[in-house]
Structures are given as C-alpha cells and as structure tokens.
Amino acid sequence: MTIHTQSLNFHYVKFDLIDGVRMHKSKLFKIVFILLAGIILAGFQCSSTELTSAKLYIQQKNWDKALTALEKDVQKNPKSDEGYYYLGVVYGEKEMYDKMMEAFNNSLAISNTFKSQIEDSKKYYWANLFNRGVGYYQKGSTTTNKDSSKILLDKSALNFESATVIEPDSAATFKNLAFVYLAGGETSKAIEPLKKLINLEKSEDGYKYLGELYYDQGINEKNKYLTSKDPQDSLKAQEDFNNAIQVLEKGKADFPNNGDILLTLSNAYISAGKVDVAINAFKEGVEKDPNNQYYRYNYGVLLLGKNDFEGAVEQFKKAIDIAPDYQNAIYNLAVTYVKWGTAINKENEDKGIMDNTQYKDKFQQALPYLEKSVQLEPKNAVVWDLLGKVYSVLGMENDAQNAFNKADALRK
C-alpha cells in the first residue's frame, strides 16, 4: 500500500473542532484568565498551609515547588478535591499528562466542585497538543531532510499521543495520529489508532487504511515464507489476510461505494485462498446493487482470475456503462480480451489448428479499450507496452513501435 501524505487532511482545531486557531487562542486566554482568577480568589479562603503555598507558587509559575506543596497537601488530606485539582493543573504545566488526568479524576471522585475548571483545563491542554501535532506534521511532511523530517514527525506523534490521553473519545486525534505514523513509515504503530478511530466512528478512512495495512502485512509475511519456508510465516500471513477481510467486510457494509475498500477486500480474499467466498460475496453485491460499478469491477476481476473470460467481459462492460471513464474497468476489459485471445491461440496450437482468426478477433476487441486507456492514463508505461503488443499481433508495426518507444521513454 502506498500512503500519499498529501491526501491526508489535517485540521487545526478549536474546542468545537472547527478549522482555524484565531478564535481558539482568544478562548484559551479566557480560560487561563479564569483559572488564574480562581487561584487568586481561592487564596483568601480557608485552606491548608500547603495548599495556600501551592497557590502562590502557581501564580509565580514555580511549578516544582507548587508540586511539592500539593503532594504534601493531598497526602495529609486525601479528600482534598481542591488539592487534587491544582495538582492536575501543575502536572499539566509540566507536561505530565497521565498524572494530570489521574489528579483530575481524583478530584472529581471526591466532588464536582471543580468540574467546570477541570473541563476547561482539559480542553486547553488538548487543543494545544492537537494544534502542535498538526504544526509539527506540516513541517515534517514538507522538509526534504530525512533526519529532520523524522524528528518533526516524532514530535507530532508525541503530541497527538498525549492528546489522546486527555480526550480518549476524540476521533480526530486518533485519525491524525494514525496518519502521522503512516507518513513516517511506522505502519505497525498506525494499527491501534485506526482501530480506535473505527470504534469511535465508522470511519471510511479507518476501514480503508487499516484493511490495507493488514493486507500489506500479509503480503510481506507471504513473501517472507517463500524464502524462509517457516510455517509460522505462512500462519502469520493467513492471520493478517483474515484480519484484513474482517475489517474490510465491515467497511464494505458501511461504505459499499468505496472502490479502494472493495478492491483490497477482493485481493485479501484471493490471497487468503477464499476465491469462491469472494466470488459469491461480489456476485451477491451485484445482484443487490446492480448499478454499483465497484461491485461490477471487482466481480469481473475475480471472474478473470478464474479464466471466466465471458463473465469478466460482461461485468467490466457493465461497470463502464455505469461510469464511462472508469480507467481500471477499461484497462482490465482490454486485458480480458488479450488473455482470452491468448488462451484461444494456445488451444488451437495444441489441437494443430492453424487458424489465427479467432484469437486475433479478441485482440481487435481489446484495441479500442487500450487506446482509451492510454488517453485516460498517458503516463502508464504498462498500458503502452500492452498496446504495443496488441498492435504487433494485428500487424500494425508502425503503431506498435511508437507504443513501445513511448513505454521505454516513460520507464526512463
């Protein structure tokens, strides 16, 4: 799977997850002002010596001394909801977010007195981390220095990871974290945030990328097995393919028109040795939704894999009728005719029949679709190469040479 980072949409967020940071900054200032005002007012109320000292240290931004005083306060008074609240504030300023959340939760377990302030604090730290994560990603994805890019992407991931601690139900945070991992080539790390994303919201991107990751892992394990002959590698490959199928079947149910999900699903079926299951699944899809070009296309690919040329032609043509510029269907229809003609030629040779008419007719049928294919995708050397071979079989030597030259130029 190739991840195109430029297609991944990162968004700065305010508290309501709307793009932009201008209002976000003013709102953060308001929260900080309220927090500081609360600390000043609370200083005049009756509290322990440690808590009073901690508030003064917080005003002075002396976080270490404030932390020491607050730890003493909650140790002496385990029911100090105020002490735990300020302890969370200090941990937040020291970027110790796990401990911050623990302290906030301890305060709320005692009472809801500081619930509003805690919610504001969480929003403040989460938004800061989220936006810093976006900033580091944007810098890391545009720099040309690989070492610098890795450092920046690592910082981006760290900020998003911390943001998930504060807001574990934020789908946007898990989505961006997964995309940072993918951009940095850390594909295995992207699996858990993608799973979380799907659990939080039935995300189209979540299904697509998680399914592709499992499928690619399976292919890698399968290739590894071809060299190692270790049965464990084969078992791992099968497990990954099954995981891909499980994810993509759910994605197919929620997003039946996503061509990427359907294509990876059909490939996973084939790689897992479940061709018949795949054929039945996509045949059922075609019957239920006959105007879905993606079902038609994938069903055609599976039929082509079983050398059911007539069936494959029917499905690819139907897909093209629905979407006239559907490049994959157009190209694979041409491929079907070429394979069909080649099979006819071999059968005739085996029987000693010297008639070339039948197989050349199939190549002739492939020709307009290949010519349309190179118009839609003129920089694809593979298509030009196949077009050159078809021209050759049909005796169109000048056209064939031009096509081969074009393919060679594109490869260079």
C-alpha positions as CSV (number, residue, x, y, z in Angstrom):
1,M,0.0,0.0,0.0
2,T,1.2,3.4,-0.9
3,I,0.2,6.2,1.5
4,H,0.0,9.6,-0.2
5,T,0.5,12.0,2.7
6,Q,-0.7,14.9,0.6
7,S,-4.2,13.4,0.6
8,L,-4.4,13.2,4.4
9,N,-6.4,16.1,5.7
10,F,-5.1,17.6,8.9
11,H,-7.1,20.3,10.6
12,Y,-6.3,22.8,13.3
13,V,-9.0,22.7,15.9
14,K,-10.7,24.9,18.3
15,F,-12.8,23.4,21.1
16,D,-15.6,22.7,18.7
17,L,-13.3,21.0,16.1
18,I,-13.8,23.8,13.6
19,D,-10.8,24.7,11.4
20,G,-8.6,27.7,12.5
21,V,-6.8,28.8,15.6
22,R,-7.6,32.5,15.8
23,M,-10.7,32.2,18.0
24,H,-9.0,29.3,19.6
25,K,-6.3,31.5,21.1
26,S,-8.7,34.1,22.5
27,K,-10.7,31.3,24.1
28,L,-7.6,29.8,25.6
29,F,-6.6,33.2,27.0
30,K,-10.1,33.5,28.6
31,I,-9.7,30.0,30.2
32,V,-6.2,30.8,31.6
33,F,-7.5,34.1,33.0
34,I,-10.4,32.3,34.7
35,L,-8.1,29.7,36.1
36,L,-5.7,32.3,37.5
37,A,-8.5,34.4,38.8
38,G,-9.9,31.4,40.6
39,I,-6.5,30.7,42.2
40,I,-6.2,34.3,43.4
41,L,-9.8,34.3,44.9
42,A,-9.3,30.9,46.4
43,G,-6.2,32.2,48.2
44,F,-8.4,34.2,50.5
45,Q,-10.4,31.2,51.6
46,C,-9.6,28.8,54.4
47,S,-7.2,26.1,53.2
48,S,-4.2,24.2,54.4
49,T,-0.7,25.8,54.7
50,E,0.5,23.6,51.8
51,L,-2.4,24.5,49.6
52,T,-2.0,28.2,50.3
53,S,1.7,28.0,49.5
54,A,1.0,26.0,46.3
55,K,-1.4,28.7,45.0
56,L,1.3,31.3,45.5
57,Y,3.9,29.1,43.7
58,I,1.4,28.6,40.9
59,Q,1.0,32.4,40.5
60,Q,4.8,32.7,40.4
61,K,4.9,29.7,37.9
62,N,7.2,27.9,40.2
63,W,5.8,24.5,39.2
64,D,8.3,22.3,41.1
65,K,7.7,24.0,44.5
66,A,3.9,24.0,43.8
67,L,4.1,20.3,43.1
68,T,5.9,19.5,46.3
69,A,3.4,21.5,48.3
70,L,0.4,19.9,46.7
71,E,1.8,16.4,47.1
72,K,2.1,17.1,50.8
73,D,-1.5,18.6,50.9
74,V,-3.2,15.5,49.4
75,Q,-1.0,13.2,51.4
76,K,-2.2,14.9,54.6
77,N,-5.8,15.3,53.3
78,P,-6.8,12.5,50.9
79,K,-10.2,14.1,50.5
80,S,-8.8,17.4,49.2
81,D,-10.7,17.9,46.0
82,E,-9.1,21.3,45.6
83,G,-5.6,20.0,46.2
84,Y,-6.0,17.3,43.6
85,Y,-7.4,19.9,41.1
86,Y,-4.4,22.2,41.5
87,L,-2.1,19.1,41.4
88,G,-3.6,18.4,38.0
89,V,-3.0,21.9,36.8
90,V,0.6,21.7,37.8
91,Y,1.1,18.3,36.2
92,G,-0.4,19.8,33.0
93,E,2.1,22.7,33.0
94,K,4.9,20.2,33.5
95,E,3.5,18.2,30.5
96,M,2.9,15.1,32.7
97,Y,-0.5,14.4,31.2
98,D,-1.1,10.9,32.6
99,K,-0.6,12.2,36.1
100,M,-2.7,15.3,35.3
101,M,-5.6,13.1,34.3
102,E,-5.1,11.0,37.4
103,A,-5.2,14.0,39.7
104,F,-8.3,15.5,37.9
105,N,-10.1,12.2,38.2
106,N,-9.2,12.0,41.9
107,S,-10.7,15.5,42.4
108,L,-13.9,14.5,40.6
109,A,-14.2,11.3,42.6
110,I,-14.3,13.4,45.8
111,S,-16.7,16.1,44.5
112,N,-17.8,18.0,41.4
113,T,-16.8,21.3,42.9
114,F,-14.0,21.8,40.3
115,K,-15.7,20.0,37.4
116,S,-16.1,23.1,35.3
117,Q,-12.5,24.2,35.8
118,I,-11.2,20.7,35.1
119,E,-13.2,20.5,31.8
120,D,-11.8,23.9,30.7
121,S,-8.2,22.7,31.6
122,K,-8.6,19.5,29.6
123,K,-9.9,21.5,26.6
124,Y,-7.0,23.9,26.9
125,Y,-4.2,21.2,27.1
126,W,-5.9,19.0,24.4
127,A,-6.3,21.8,21.9
128,N,-2.7,23.0,22.4
129,L,-1.4,19.4,21.9
130,F,-3.6,18.8,18.9
131,N,-2.5,22.0,17.2
132,R,1.1,21.5,17.9
133,G,0.8,18.0,16.5
134,V,-0.6,19.4,13.3
135,G,2.2,22.0,13.1
136,Y,4.9,19.5,13.5
137,Y,3.3,17.3,10.9
138,Q,3.1,20.0,8.4
139,K,6.8,20.9,8.9
140,G,7.9,17.3,8.9
141,S,6.0,16.4,5.7
142,T,7.4,19.3,3.7
143,T,11.1,19.2,4.8
144,T,13.4,17.5,2.4
145,N,15.9,16.4,5.0
146,K,15.0,12.8,6.1
147,D,16.5,13.1,9.6
148,S,14.8,16.5,10.3
149,S,11.5,15.0,8.9
150,K,11.7,12.1,11.3
151,I,12.4,14.3,14.3
152,L,9.4,16.5,13.4
153,L,7.1,13.6,12.7
154,D,8.1,12.0,16.0
155,K,7.2,15.2,17.8
156,S,3.9,15.4,16.0
157,A,3.1,11.8,17.1
158,L,4.1,12.5,20.7
159,N,1.7,15.5,20.8
160,F,-1.2,13.5,19.4
161,E,-0.4,10.6,21.7
162,S,-0.7,13.0,24.7
163,A,-3.9,14.5,23.3
164,T,-5.5,11.0,23.2
165,V,-4.7,10.7,27.0
166,I,-6.7,13.9,27.7
167,E,-9.6,13.3,25.2
168,P,-9.8,9.5,24.6
169,D,-13.0,9.9,22.7
170,S,-11.7,12.3,20.1
171,A,-11.8,10.5,16.7
172,A,-10.0,13.4,15.0
173,T,-7.0,12.9,17.3
174,F,-6.7,9.2,16.6
175,K,-7.1,9.8,12.9
176,N,-4.3,12.3,12.8
177,L,-2.1,10.2,15.0
178,A,-2.5,7.2,12.6
179,F,-1.8,9.4,9.6
180,V,1.4,10.7,11.2
181,Y,2.6,7.1,11.8
182,L,1.8,6.3,8.2
183,A,3.6,9.4,6.9
184,G,6.7,8.3,8.9
185,G,6.6,4.8,7.7
186,E,5.7,3.4,11.1
187,T,2.8,1.3,9.7
188,S,2.5,-1.2,12.6
189,K,2.0,1.7,15.1
190,A,-0.9,3.0,13.0
191,I,-3.0,-0.1,13.6
192,E,-4.2,0.7,17.1
193,P,-5.2,4.3,16.4
194,L,-7.0,3.2,13.3
195,K,-8.9,0.5,15.3
196,K,-9.8,3.2,17.9
197,L,-10.9,5.5,15.1
198,I,-13.3,2.8,13.7
199,N,-14.7,2.1,17.2
200,L,-15.3,5.8,17.8
201,E,-16.9,6.5,14.5
202,K,-17.4,4.2,11.5
203,S,-14.7,6.0,9.6
204,E,-14.3,5.4,5.9
205,D,-10.6,6.2,6.0
206,G,-10.2,4.0,9.1
207,Y,-11.6,0.9,7.3
208,K,-9.6,1.7,4.2
209,Y,-6.2,2.2,5.7
210,L,-6.5,-0.5,8.4
211,G,-7.6,-3.0,5.8
212,E,-4.7,-2.1,3.5
213,L,-2.2,-2.3,6.4
214,Y,-3.3,-5.8,7.4
215,Y,-3.3,-6.9,3.7
216,D,0.2,-5.5,3.1
217,Q,1.5,-7.2,6.3
218,G,0.1,-10.4,4.9
219,I,1.8,-10.0,1.6
220,N,5.1,-9.3,3.3
221,E,4.7,-12.4,5.5
222,K,3.8,-14.5,2.5
223,N,6.9,-13.3,0.6
224,K,9.0,-14.0,3.6
225,Y,7.6,-17.5,3.7
226,L,8.7,-18.1,0.1
227,T,12.3,-17.6,1.3
228,S,12.2,-18.9,4.8
229,K,9.8,-21.9,4.3
230,D,9.0,-21.3,8.0
231,P,5.3,-22.4,8.6
232,Q,5.0,-19.6,11.2
233,D,5.4,-17.0,8.4
234,S,2.6,-18.6,6.5
235,L,0.4,-18.7,9.5
236,K,1.1,-15.0,10.2
237,A,0.3,-14.2,6.6
238,Q,-3.1,-16.0,6.8
239,E,-3.9,-14.2,10.1
240,D,-3.2,-10.8,8.5
241,F,-5.3,-11.6,5.5
242,N,-8.2,-12.8,7.8
243,N,-7.8,-9.5,9.8
244,A,-8.0,-7.5,6.6
245,I,-11.1,-9.4,5.5
246,Q,-12.8,-8.8,8.8
247,V,-12.1,-5.1,8.7
248,L,-12.9,-4.6,5.1
249,E,-16.2,-6.6,5.2
250,K,-17.4,-4.1,7.8
251,G,-16.1,-1.3,5.7
252,K,-18.0,-2.7,2.7
253,A,-21.2,-2.9,4.7
254,D,-20.9,0.8,5.8
255,F,-19.4,2.2,2.6
256,P,-20.5,0.0,-0.4
257,N,-19.3,2.6,-2.9
258,N,-15.7,2.9,-1.8
259,G,-13.7,1.3,-4.6
260,D,-10.5,1.1,-2.5
261,I,-12.2,-0.9,0.2
262,L,-13.8,-3.3,-2.3
263,L,-10.6,-3.8,-4.3
264,T,-8.4,-4.5,-1.2
265,L,-11.2,-6.9,0.1
266,S,-11.2,-8.9,-3.1
267,N,-7.4,-9.1,-3.1
268,A,-7.4,-10.2,0.5
269,Y,-10.0,-12.9,-0.3
270,I,-7.8,-14.2,-3.1
271,S,-4.6,-14.1,-1.0
272,A,-6.3,-15.9,1.8
273,G,-7.4,-18.7,-0.6
274,K,-11.0,-17.7,-0.4
275,V,-11.8,-17.1,-4.1
276,D,-15.1,-18.8,-4.0
277,V,-16.2,-16.8,-1.0
278,A,-15.1,-13.6,-2.8
279,I,-17.0,-14.5,-5.9
280,N,-20.1,-15.2,-4.0
281,A,-19.8,-12.0,-2.0
282,F,-19.4,-9.8,-5.0
283,K,-22.0,-11.7,-7.0
284,E,-24.4,-11.0,-4.2
285,G,-23.3,-7.4,-4.2
286,V,-24.0,-7.1,-7.9
287,E,-27.4,-8.7,-7.5
288,K,-28.4,-6.3,-4.7
289,D,-26.9,-3.2,-6.2
290,P,-26.6,-3.7,-10.0
291,N,-25.6,0.0,-10.6
292,N,-22.6,-0.2,-8.4
293,Q,-19.6,0.0,-10.7
294,Y,-17.2,-1.1,-8.0
295,Y,-19.1,-4.3,-7.3
296,R,-19.2,-5.0,-11.0
297,Y,-15.5,-4.3,-11.4
298,N,-14.3,-6.4,-8.5
299,Y,-16.6,-9.3,-9.5
300,G,-15.1,-9.0,-13.0
301,V,-11.6,-9.2,-11.6
302,L,-12.4,-12.4,-9.7
303,L,-14.0,-14.0,-12.7
304,L,-11.0,-13.1,-14.8
305,G,-8.8,-14.8,-12.2
306,K,-10.8,-18.0,-12.8
307,N,-10.4,-17.5,-16.6
308,D,-14.2,-16.9,-16.9
309,F,-13.5,-14.5,-19.8
310,E,-17.1,-14.2,-20.9
311,G,-18.3,-13.4,-17.4
312,A,-15.5,-10.9,-16.8
313,V,-16.2,-9.1,-20.0
314,E,-19.9,-8.8,-19.1
315,Q,-19.0,-7.3,-15.6
316,F,-16.4,-4.9,-16.9
317,K,-18.7,-3.6,-19.7
318,K,-21.5,-3.1,-17.1
319,A,-19.1,-1.1,-15.0
320,I,-18.1,1.1,-17.9
321,D,-21.8,1.6,-18.8
322,I,-22.3,3.0,-15.3
323,A,-19.0,5.0,-15.3
324,P,-17.7,5.6,-18.9
325,D,-14.3,6.8,-17.8
326,Y,-13.7,4.1,-15.2
327,Q,-10.0,3.5,-16.0
328,N,-9.5,0.3,-14.1
329,A,-12.5,-1.3,-15.7
330,I,-11.5,-0.1,-19.2
331,Y,-7.9,-1.5,-18.9
332,N,-9.0,-4.8,-17.4
333,L,-11.6,-5.3,-20.1
334,A,-8.8,-5.0,-22.6
335,V,-6.6,-7.4,-20.6
336,T,-9.5,-9.9,-20.5
337,Y,-9.8,-9.8,-24.3
338,V,-6.0,-10.3,-24.6
339,K,-5.9,-13.2,-22.2
340,W,-9.0,-14.7,-23.9
341,G,-7.3,-14.4,-27.3
342,T,-4.1,-15.9,-25.9
343,A,-6.0,-18.9,-24.5
344,I,-7.7,-19.5,-27.8
345,N,-4.4,-19.4,-29.6
346,K,-2.8,-21.9,-27.3
347,E,-5.8,-24.2,-27.5
348,N,-5.7,-24.1,-31.3
349,E,-1.9,-24.8,-31.3
350,D,-2.4,-27.8,-29.0
351,K,-5.0,-29.1,-31.5
352,G,-2.8,-28.3,-34.5
353,I,-5.3,-25.7,-35.8
354,M,-3.5,-23.0,-37.8
355,D,-6.5,-20.6,-38.0
356,N,-5.4,-17.2,-36.4
357,T,-8.8,-15.5,-37.0
358,Q,-10.4,-16.3,-33.6
359,Y,-7.6,-15.1,-31.3
360,K,-6.9,-12.0,-33.4
361,D,-10.5,-11.1,-33.2
362,K,-10.1,-10.9,-29.4
363,F,-7.0,-8.7,-29.7
364,Q,-9.0,-6.5,-32.1
365,Q,-11.7,-6.2,-29.5
366,A,-9.1,-5.2,-26.9
367,L,-7.7,-2.4,-29.1
368,P,-10.2,0.4,-28.6
369,Y,-10.2,-0.1,-24.8
370,L,-6.4,0.0,-24.7
371,E,-6.4,3.2,-26.8
372,K,-9.0,4.7,-24.5
373,S,-6.9,3.6,-21.5
374,V,-3.7,5.4,-22.7
375,Q,-5.8,8.5,-23.3
376,L,-7.0,8.4,-19.6
377,E,-3.6,7.4,-18.2
378,P,-1.0,8.6,-20.7
379,K,2.0,8.2,-18.3
380,N,1.4,4.5,-17.6
381,A,4.2,2.5,-19.3
382,V,2.5,-0.8,-18.6
383,V,-0.6,0.2,-20.7
384,W,1.6,1.5,-23.6
385,D,3.6,-1.7,-23.6
386,L,0.4,-3.9,-23.8
387,L,-0.9,-1.7,-26.5
388,G,2.3,-2.2,-28.5
389,K,1.9,-6.0,-28.2
390,V,-1.6,-5.8,-29.5
391,Y,-0.6,-3.6,-32.4
392,S,2.1,-6.2,-33.2
393,V,-0.3,-9.1,-33.3
394,L,-2.6,-7.1,-35.5
395,G,0.2,-6.3,-37.9
396,M,0.2,-2.6,-37.2
397,E,4.0,-2.3,-36.9
398,N,4.5,1.5,-37.0
399,D,1.9,1.9,-34.3
400,A,3.5,-0.9,-32.3
401,Q,6.9,0.7,-32.5
402,N,5.5,4.1,-31.4
403,A,3.8,2.5,-28.4
404,F,6.9,0.6,-27.3
405,N,9.0,3.8,-27.7
406,K,6.5,5.6,-25.5
407,A,6.7,2.9,-22.9
408,D,10.5,3.0,-22.9
409,A,10.6,6.8,-22.5
410,L,8.2,6.6,-19.6
411,R,10.3,4.0,-17.8
412,K,13.4,6.2,-18.2
